[in-house]
Amino acid sequence: MTMAMARWLCERTMGRITERITMALLAVCALALVFGEWRDTARAQTSPVSVGLTVEPETVELGQEFAMTLSANHPSDYHISFPRLRTEEGGFGTFDAFEIVSQTPLETVYEADGTLTTAIEVRAALFEIGSQPTPQMSVTIRRPDGSIVNRPARRSSITVKSEFDTSGDSRSDSDMELAPQMQVPAPQIWPTALAGSAALLLLTLGAGYYWRDKLISLTQRKRDVIPSPRELALWDLDALDELDLPAQAEFAEHYARLSDVLKVFVLRRFGVSAPAMTTRQILESLEDSACSPDGLDELASALEESELVKFAGMVLDPDSARESVETARRAVNLLDGAALIRDVRYGGSERTGSECAGGER
């Protein structure tokens, strides 16, 4: 009896000890998770990148265009990517309640403290009266260690008023009372009717010509402000050239950005999913399309050199790295010319590489 009681007490004591040890381990794991989240949040808050959104002007009329400038101040070794406010068809559409008219990258500004300010200007219009918050826009930040975070810009607001808004009229009701009617002789009706009809006809014709010219002007301006894939690629190459990463021995980052610019250009201009392909697959896809082979050698040289630096660890001198940007520019210009040849051959219609694969060489 005494041995059984002792065994029962021992098992009960061991069970309580095991339970407490398990609870203590669970508490330690929970504290570790909370600490990890706190560390990531603190790291994001102390990031050396500041994002801002400004609106000019802050008060507009119904349908009036205004500019939203999304900017990011960052160190030179940080890479900033802005959102592309485009529809699936490639044009601009509505974003929340905003009708997007254009999106243009602005010139990079070199600050006195050694940081860079990169920005885009988005022109839009609103067709709802009242105070509207700006769209929620964020930038993608790639740190030097390769980690990527999204930083939202603080939203602002814009006030839209109607051109018929009379809320600011300070006249009182007594000032707007009608004066006593005067006794005047009744005029003949037909001269008034004839003059009114002529005035209405002239007004209708004038309004028609005015709105026709305005629509033509808006259509032309909207077509002019959309940059082509070639222009976007050359802008990105100019920005890469200005960073001069080879002078800082940042060869891997230099060639990574160079490869991204060329692959995105091929995707936009030819419809080939270049970012998900190897260099050999990209060249085979472009060779199968019905277009001139001009620019393929330059494209292959730039992409293969980027792969050697990225995967084989090949070390080049700064002059060779800078020359790769010039090679990329030649590839973009020659390939864009080849695409124009393809467009002329098919009557100016836009075709992807797969659609023109069956054409004549």
ABEGO torsion letter per residue (X at the ends): XAAAAAAAAAAAAAAAAAAAAAAAAAAAAAAAAAAAAAAAAAAAAABABBBBBBBOBABBBBGBBBBBBBBBBBBAABBBBBBBBBBAAGBBBBBEABBBABBBBBBBBBBAAGBBBBBBBBBBBBABBEBBBBBBBBBBBBBAAGBBBBBBBBBBBBBBBBAABAAABABBAAAABBBBBBBBBBBBAAAAAAAAAAAAAAAAAAAAAAAAAAAAAAAAAAAAABBBAAAAAAAAAAAAAAAGAAAAGBAAAAAAAAAAAAAAAAAAAAGBBAAABBAAAAAAAAAABBBBABGAAAAAAAAAAAAAAAAAGBBBBAAAAAAAAAAAAAAAAAAAAAAAAAAAAAGGBBBBAAAAAABBX
